[in-house]
Amino acid sequence: MTTQRLAAWAHDLQYSTLPSDVVQAAVRSFYNWAGCAIGGSSHPAATIAHNSLSPFYGNPASSLLGHRGRIRTDAAHAALINGIASHVHDFDDTHLDTIIHPTGPVVSALVALAEWKGRISGQDFLVALIAGIEAECKVGLSVWPEHYDVGCIGAAVAVSKLLRLDQVQTAHAIGIAATQVTGLREMFGSHTKSLHPGRASQNGLLAALLASNGYTSSTNALEAKRGWANVVGATKKDLPESLDEWLGTSRNGLVQGSGSEMMGRWEILRNSFKPFPCGIVCHPVIDGCIQLHQELQAKGQSCKDIEIVHAQVHPLVLELTAKRAPKDGLEGKFSVFHGGAVGLVYGRAAPSQYTDETVQDSEVINIRDRIQAEAEPALQADETQIQLTLRDGSKLSKHVQHAVGSLHVPMTDEQLEAKFKDQCAAILGDDLERVSQACWQIGSSPDVAEIVQLM
């Protein structure tokens, strides 16, 4: 009954019962996504996708972000290409318990639908966004750490909510989405990494549209013997119990009730926003290296005085971001060695530190080659211990207990706005402030399409 229970929960979710912090988290998630999608709109991954697929575009109902309404396509292709753009810089949000990037697949589908259908209010949009993110993260948690490519399911739930599908139709949409879920880690550092959320968005949109017209699937798609969870979580021993824990009525399950009678846990409140455009497990090392850069400057020294850098990191860092010699900007995003190097060399890690030119810079390579990383299981995922040995034999150390951008040190609204403007200024020009404010105010919008067309 897991699939049907999730469908019923999403169907019954109402804006009027949402806590204010959950609504604000949804606004922040949308705002961060918009900046990332606009900022990634001119990346070769998005451009190649647009140029390759434009001969197949249908009814021009939805916008490609970053073009302020001037380039339009059908909703399905818009969901795909905006999804690619929103993730290509690896600057989008992260649900830290699963490493899922939840908003990209969900909002890319919702935005395409909102323009196509028209007159979708900001409140309806936000409740659909919340339903999609909760579904995506709860489903991911149920099989973690076996699998986390679940954006298609989140998008399907969100679009089902916005289309006002009934519980049975929503269950069918979940099933149609679940049979399409895939994604390979081998693609990290290539254009195809960003295809994952783009395809997830497009496939989730299609799943809900098919279900809205009577297309059927299994309504037990998540939990059945040959269903999604048993396929992707084949080695997880406690799978039935885990499905019940995260998609049931336990203290970690789907939120039921409100106020003092509330049960369950909101996953959107555990979502985080990246200060650095790379794999999030690199962030503690980057944070620490930026601080060490500042300490070196204060002592009248620089990265040229460094002999060796030794970093103790959580094991996931070396599992996900161990590219020792990245050859371009995309691969640099999955190299903790590059992240540490730019932190030490530049004292920052913005998109300009993840260009092909920076990855191939001789000074960066010199420091990168001096960095050693050692997995330490006792460390938390947002923690690191770094020691610099300088050429004169002296040492500098830095312990980062919780990296900036983590749940313990979250980005403020002001920091999110600075991030948005840094990504979008060259694209939006004089309209930058107007678009920024419109995105912050999405909850009061009578028609989300009006905001999208500004972008």
HELIX and SHEET records of a PDB file:
HELIX    1   1 THR A    2  ASP A   12  1                                  11    
HELIX    2   2 TYR A   15  THR A   17  5                                   3    
HELIX    3   3 SER A   20  GLY A   39  1                                  20    
HELIX    4   4 PRO A   44  LEU A   53  1                                  10    
HELIX    5   5 SER A   54  PHE A   56  5                                   3    
HELIX    6   6 ALA A   75  HIS A   87  1                                  13    
HELIX    7   7 THR A  103  LYS A  117  1                                  15    
HELIX    8   8 GLY A  122  VAL A  143  1                                  22    
HELIX    9   9 GLY A  151  LEU A  162  1                                  12    
HELIX   10  10 GLN A  167  ALA A  178  1                                  12    
HELIX   11  11 ARG A  185  MET A  187  5                                   3    
HELIX   12  12 HIS A  191  SER A  212  1                                  22    
HELIX   13  13 TRP A  228  VAL A  232  1                                   5    
HELIX   14  14 LEU A  239  LEU A  247  1                                   9    
HELIX   15  15 GLY A  259  GLU A  261  5                                   3    
HELIX   16  16 GLU A  267  ARG A  270  5                                   4    
HELIX   17  17 ILE A  280  CYS A  282  5                                   3    
HELIX   18  18 HIS A  283  ALA A  298  1                                  16    
HELIX   19  19 CYS A  303  ASP A  305  5                                   3    
HELIX   20  20 PRO A  315  LEU A  320  1                                   6    
HELIX   21  21 GLY A  329  GLY A  332  1                                   4    
HELIX   22  22 VAL A  336  TYR A  346  1                                  11    
HELIX   23  23 PRO A  351  TYR A  354  5                                   4    
HELIX   24  24 ASP A  356  VAL A  359  1                                   4    
HELIX   25  25 SER A  362  ARG A  368  1                                   7    
HELIX   26  26 ASP A  413  LEU A  428  1                                  16    
HELIX   27  27 GLY A  429  ASP A  431  5                                   3    
HELIX   28  28 LEU A  432  TRP A  440  1                                   9    
HELIX   29  29 ILE A  442  SER A  444  5                                   3    
HELIX   30  30 VAL A  448  VAL A  452  1                                   5    
SHEET    1   A 2 SER A  62  SER A  63  0                                        
SHEET    2   A 2 ARG A  72  THR A  73 -1                                        
SHEET    1   B 2 THR A  94  HIS A  95  0                                        
SHEET    2   B 2 ASN A 271  SER A 272 -1                                        
SHEET    1   C 4 ILE A 371  ALA A 375  0                                        
SHEET    2   C 4 ILE A 306  VAL A 313  1                                        
SHEET    3   C 4 THR A 384  LEU A 390 -1                                        
SHEET    4   C 4 LYS A 395  VAL A 400 -1                                        
END                                                                             
